[in-house]
């Protein structure tokens, strides 16, 4: 057989039925090699989201604890540079 016929046969068999098992095997190998990395990053994302949610709740509680008469608009001399710096 010539290389073109072999290549055509492999591509045809891969496209019809062999591809799914080959892809599954490659996915399994990838997961075994890098699965822990994915697990580690998922755990870090979950911890970060939990921390961010906790921070938001804490901030809302602290702001709502400020008496209404103590709330004032910040002066423009403070707001202007803060906005420019951001």
C-alpha positions, 0 to 999 in steps of 0.5 A: 500500500502506498502512504496516501492509501494508508493515510486515507484509510486511517482518516476514514476509520478515525472519522467514522468510529475509531475517533471517539475511543482515541479521543477518550484515551487522550482525554484520560491521559491528559486528565491523569497528567494534569487533573491535579492542576485543574483540581488545585485551580478550582479549589483556589477559585472557590476559596477566592470567591468565598473570601470575596463574598465574605468581604462584601458581606462584612463591608455591607455590615460595617457601612450599615452600622454607621449612623445616618447623621455621620454620613457625609459627602466627601469633599471634591479635594479628596474625590478628585485625586482618588478618581484620577488615581483609579 
